């Protein structure tokens, strides 16, 4: 996978991927303890992306392609999960949708899709294990932030950028 659509951007890709990692990791830790993803972390992720956009706008000719890819990533991450949150009446937290919005707008469509799919698989495994060990019932909930963190880390480790 390549996060960007242009050449010679290893440093920018590194900043994007690991800047988002710090935000996602922090969100996962807070979500375990407080069952909330703080807006302050979302804002940090958006400020990081805005700073990178400034560089890209002034340095790259392919900014249109980057924006399209990021908007698709945002739609996959935020829009889809925000709809799920609304339809499920909050069973999926809105903070999870906002966190995926940051992932989408920073990392693009493929990384967002891969992270979402991996996170959902991890949450399924956690649910099945929890039910099998009788630590949780079918109607119990658990924070999704750690699953997002694990999914994002797996995508970073299993793909080559």
C-alpha positions as CSV (number, residue, x, y, z in Angstrom):
1,X,0.0,0.0,0.0
2,X,1.1,3.5,-0.5
3,X,-0.5,6.2,1.6
4,X,0.2,9.0,-0.9
5,X,-0.2,9.3,-4.6
6,X,3.1,11.2,-5.3
7,X,6.8,10.4,-5.3
8,X,9.6,11.2,-2.9
9,X,7.4,11.8,0.1
10,X,8.8,9.3,2.6
11,X,9.1,11.9,5.4
12,X,5.6,13.2,4.9
13,X,4.2,9.6,4.9
14,X,6.2,8.9,8.1
15,X,4.8,12.0,9.8
16,X,1.2,11.1,8.6
17,X,1.3,7.5,9.6
18,X,3.1,7.9,13.0
19,X,1.4,11.2,13.9
20,X,-1.9,9.4,13.5
21,X,-0.5,6.5,15.4
22,X,0.1,8.7,18.4
23,X,-3.4,10.1,18.2
24,X,-5.0,6.6,17.8
25,X,-2.8,5.1,20.5
26,X,-3.8,7.8,22.9
27,X,-7.4,7.5,22.1
28,X,-7.3,3.7,22.7
29,X,-5.7,4.2,26.1
30,X,-8.2,6.9,27.2
31,X,-11.1,4.8,25.8
32,X,-10.1,1.8,28.0
33,X,-10.0,3.9,31.1
34,X,-12.8,6.4,30.6
35,X,-14.8,4.9,27.7
36,X,-14.6,8.2,25.7
37,X,-12.3,9.5,23.0
38,X,-11.5,13.0,23.9
39,X,-12.1,15.8,21.3
40,X,-8.6,17.2,22.2
41,X,-7.0,14.1,20.5
42,X,-9.2,14.6,17.5
43,X,-8.2,18.2,17.3
44,X,-4.5,17.3,17.5
45,X,-5.0,14.9,14.6
46,X,-6.8,17.5,12.5
47,X,-4.1,20.2,13.3
48,X,-1.4,17.7,12.2
49,X,-3.3,17.1,9.0
50,X,-3.9,20.8,8.3
51,X,-0.1,21.5,8.7
52,X,0.7,18.7,6.3
53,X,-1.9,20.0,3.8
54,X,-0.1,23.4,3.9
55,X,3.1,21.8,2.9
56,X,1.4,19.7,0.2
57,X,-0.5,22.6,-1.3
58,X,2.7,24.7,-1.7
59,X,5.0,21.8,-2.6
60,X,3.1,19.3,-4.7
61,X,1.4,19.3,-8.1
62,X,-0.8,16.3,-7.2
63,X,-2.8,18.0,-4.4
64,X,-6.1,17.3,-6.2
65,X,-5.5,13.6,-6.2
66,X,-4.4,13.7,-2.5
67,X,-7.6,15.6,-1.6
68,X,-9.8,13.2,-3.5
69,X,-8.2,10.2,-1.8
70,X,-8.5,11.8,1.6
71,X,-12.1,12.7,1.1
72,X,-12.9,9.1,0.2
73,X,-11.0,8.0,3.3
74,X,-13.0,10.5,5.4
75,X,-16.3,9.2,3.9
76,X,-15.3,5.6,4.7
77,X,-14.2,6.5,8.2
78,X,-16.3,9.3,9.6
79,X,-19.5,9.4,7.5
80,X,-20.1,5.6,7.5
81,X,-19.4,5.3,11.3
82,X,-21.4,8.4,12.1
83,X,-24.4,6.9,10.3
84,X,-23.9,3.7,12.2
85,X,-23.7,5.6,15.5
86,X,-26.9,7.4,14.7
87,X,-28.8,4.3,13.5
88,X,-27.6,2.2,16.5
89,X,-28.6,5.0,18.9
90,X,-25.1,5.4,20.3
91,X,-24.1,1.7,20.5
92,X,-21.0,2.8,18.5
93,X,-19.7,6.0,20.0
94,X,-19.4,9.2,18.0
95,X,-15.8,9.6,19.2
96,X,-15.0,6.4,17.3
97,X,-16.4,7.9,14.2
98,X,-14.4,11.1,14.7
99,X,-11.3,9.1,15.2
100,X,-11.8,7.3,12.0
101,X,-12.4,10.7,10.3
102,X,-8.9,11.7,11.4
103,X,-7.5,8.4,10.1
104,X,-9.4,8.8,6.8
105,X,-8.5,12.4,6.1
106,X,-4.8,11.8,7.0
107,X,-4.1,8.3,5.7
108,X,-6.5,8.1,2.7
109,X,-9.0,5.5,1.5
110,X,-7.2,2.2,1.5
111,X,-5.6,2.6,4.9
112,X,-8.9,3.7,6.4
113,X,-10.8,0.8,4.8
114,X,-8.1,-1.7,6.0
115,X,-8.1,-0.3,9.5
116,X,-11.9,-0.4,9.7
117,X,-12.1,-3.9,8.5
118,X,-9.3,-5.1,10.8
119,X,-10.8,-3.2,13.8
120,X,-14.2,-4.8,13.3
121,X,-12.6,-8.3,13.1
122,X,-10.7,-7.6,16.3
123,X,-13.8,-6.5,18.0
124,X,-15.6,-9.6,16.9
125,X,-12.8,-11.8,18.3
126,X,-12.9,-9.9,21.6
127,X,-16.7,-10.3,21.8
128,X,-16.6,-14.0,21.1
129,X,-13.8,-14.6,23.6
130,X,-15.6,-12.5,26.2
131,X,-18.9,-14.3,25.7
132,X,-17.2,-17.8,25.6
133,X,-15.4,-17.0,28.9
134,X,-18.6,-15.7,30.4
135,X,-17.0,-12.4,31.1
136,X,-19.6,-10.5,29.1
137,X,-23.1,-11.1,27.9
138,X,-24.4,-10.7,24.4
139,X,-25.8,-7.2,25.3
140,X,-22.7,-6.0,27.1
141,X,-20.5,-3.4,25.5
142,X,-16.8,-2.6,25.5
143,X,-14.7,0.3,24.2
144,X,-14.0,0.2,20.5
145,X,-11.0,2.5,20.7
146,X,-8.5,-0.2,21.7
147,X,-9.8,-2.3,18.7
148,X,-9.2,0.7,16.4
149,X,-5.7,1.0,17.9
150,X,-4.9,-2.7,17.3
151,X,-6.4,-2.5,13.8
152,X,-4.3,0.5,12.9
153,X,-1.1,-1.1,14.2
154,X,-1.8,-4.3,12.4
155,X,-2.4,-2.4,9.1
156,X,0.9,-0.5,9.7
157,X,2.8,-3.7,10.4
158,X,1.3,-5.9,7.7
159,X,1.5,-3.4,4.8
160,X,4.5,-1.8,3.2
161,X,4.4,2.0,2.7
